[in-house]
């Protein structure tokens, strides 16, 4: 059996279409959603994020402001800068670009973003609302993975779900989202680095959600026949030829590709649905950033 | 094998002893921890709670203030009253007595208690800090159950834990506390009313934590040999004689007793450690209310 692909690009497209309408309505009421991105210092990786964010927001009609602070900015100065954005009525949402220089505690600064402008869903208030099943915004990747899972239209009630990875912004929020319904939740098990027999847990999972960041972690024989597999890992690995040697690019350097945590070619033979990497959860992470931004703009009416 | 009892009274006593020292130190700095209890309307059950709270706090040297509002109090009036207590520097902690009259959304009012005075650990901010593993205060029963579990001194790392019950103030917070450690967490599975095969999950649990409120739910044959069993249920049931008929009290009414969710007489033969009901988690719930109150007082220095 070859699994159906859970197409993140297509789903993200549909979600964005809905958001575009909401944004038009907001503009009709005189509100233009806006996202303020704060970048501290210079970083090539975050340059890429920023370019993508700018394109994604501007395509939607969301204002994008980039604030570039010098890499000597102190934590205190950054906190003050965030506080200014928190109070600025022209700003709907605030995002701190990662990474930040060593003198800054990124988590502390992220937590200081006002709950009502918290487009990454990382403020403790919004995390707490996840416990209560009442969150308006939530961590983008976790929320995106749930959207992709729901798009399979398989009933979640009573299903055995194994979540691999217990990070604060992916594994734990997903577990809370799975437990949202009082009467119709699935039964989640949260595995992680200290889990004694990971395969025993993945093999019994009707739904397997993997968010570790370790290529090759989940092999085909660890997957239950007919399971739904949501692969959240994003790993850059060398491309190998048939003999297992690295393929070189035109500059003579090892060619690299992006893979998830699941061995896709094996898993696709066992699963009923599977999210590919790239093209699965990734596009939804961006879509959820836009959705959170719109939610923040709506809450500020 | 007969399980060792996890004695909640004894552990609560030890914890209170430590708290008493902390309270003395606080008083040395001119701070007297104080707990403001808000009772709306008249209710015989909450009378008992209040009497117990008053005794427990006053024994510790914590000031106890009871605020009695009429049962016609509106939600808005109650929110304003809470706001006054939130701002009162003489108040370290605030607790809303349950139940409240029907015109009041209890959860909404509980959430309005300032995070820094949140002795029940129910404000979303504090719930969110549980996700981050950094909570200073946490829901009393969940925290008490974890203290009792830890008192067994059994290593949690890598253990299979089954949590039965996914309530917002017990099952979910316990799960988050179990997942607190990055490298040394146990592997929790959260079961609930929609779980398809509860016994399959309880039978494989090295640690079984039950918080449902249903007498007789967990029978001996559902428990793994040598498991640790933490029974959080508190149920009032009729006392039956050998023939299964209700025993009457001196007034001719059915005599009642308090039991947990676990069939104790059966479970005690299978488990290595078990928390009795009463005398297990119950006394720790009160001790954690005191601990949270002291934490709040310390945070206000």
Contacts between the chains, C-beta under 8 A, distances in Angstrom:
chain1	res1	chain2	res2	distance
A	107	B	132	7.6
A	123	B	128	7.1
A	124	B	124	7.3
A	124	B	125	4.8
A	124	B	126	7.7
A	124	B	127	7.8
A	124	B	128	3.0
A	124	B	129	5.1
A	124	B	131	7.5
A	124	B	132	6.7
A	125	B	124	4.8
A	125	B	125	5.3
A	125	B	128	5.9
A	126	B	124	7.7
A	126	B	128	6.9
A	127	B	124	7.8
A	127	B	127	7.2
A	127	B	128	3.3
A	127	B	129	8.0
A	127	B	131	4.4
A	127	B	132	7.1
A	128	B	123	7.1
A	128	B	124	3.0
A	128	B	125	5.9
A	128	B	126	6.9
A	128	B	127	3.4
A	128	B	128	3.6
A	128	B	129	7.8
A	128	B	130	7.8
A	128	B	131	7.5
A	129	B	124	5.1
A	129	B	127	8.0
A	129	B	128	7.8
A	130	B	128	7.8
A	130	B	131	7.3
A	131	B	124	7.5
A	131	B	127	4.4
A	131	B	128	7.6
A	131	B	130	7.3
A	131	B	131	7.4
A	131	B	168	5.9
A	131	B	172	5.2
A	131	B	173	7.2
A	131	B	176	7.6
A	132	B	107	7.6
A	132	B	124	6.7
A	132	B	127	7.1
A	132	B	168	5.5
A	133	B	168	7.6
A	157	B	194	5.2
A	158	B	194	4.7
A	158	B	195	6.5
A	158	B	196	4.6
A	160	B	196	7.7
A	166	B	179	4.8
A	166	B	185	6.5
A	168	B	131	5.9
A	168	B	132	5.5
A	168	B	133	7.5
A	172	B	131	5.3
A	172	B	176	6.8
A	172	B	179	6.4
A	173	B	131	7.3
A	175	B	175	7.1
A	175	B	190	7.5
A	176	B	131	7.6
A	176	B	172	6.8
A	179	B	166	4.8
A	179	B	172	6.3
A	179	B	190	6.1
A	179	B	192	7.6
A	181	B	194	7.8
A	182	B	193	7.8
A	183	B	193	6.0
A	183	B	194	6.2
A	184	B	194	5.6
A	185	B	166	6.5
A	185	B	192	6.1
A	185	B	194	5.6
A	186	B	194	7.5
A	187	B	189	6.6
A	187	B	190	6.7
A	187	B	191	5.6
A	187	B	192	7.3
A	187	B	194	7.4
A	187	B	195	4.6
A	187	B	196	7.3
A	187	B	201	7.1
A	188	B	189	7.1
A	188	B	190	5.6
A	189	B	187	6.6
A	189	B	188	7.1
A	189	B	189	4.1
A	189	B	190	7.9
A	190	B	175	7.5
A	190	B	179	6.1
A	190	B	187	6.7
A	190	B	188	5.6
A	190	B	189	7.9
A	191	B	187	5.6
A	192	B	179	7.6
A	192	B	185	6.1
A	192	B	187	7.3
A	193	B	182	7.9
A	193	B	183	6.1
A	194	B	157	5.2
A	194	B	158	4.7
A	194	B	181	7.8
A	194	B	183	6.2
A	194	B	184	5.6
A	194	B	185	5.6
A	194	B	186	7.5
A	194	B	187	7.5
A	195	B	158	6.5
A	195	B	187	4.6
A	196	B	158	4.6
A	196	B	160	7.7
A	196	B	187	7.3
A	201	B	187	7.1
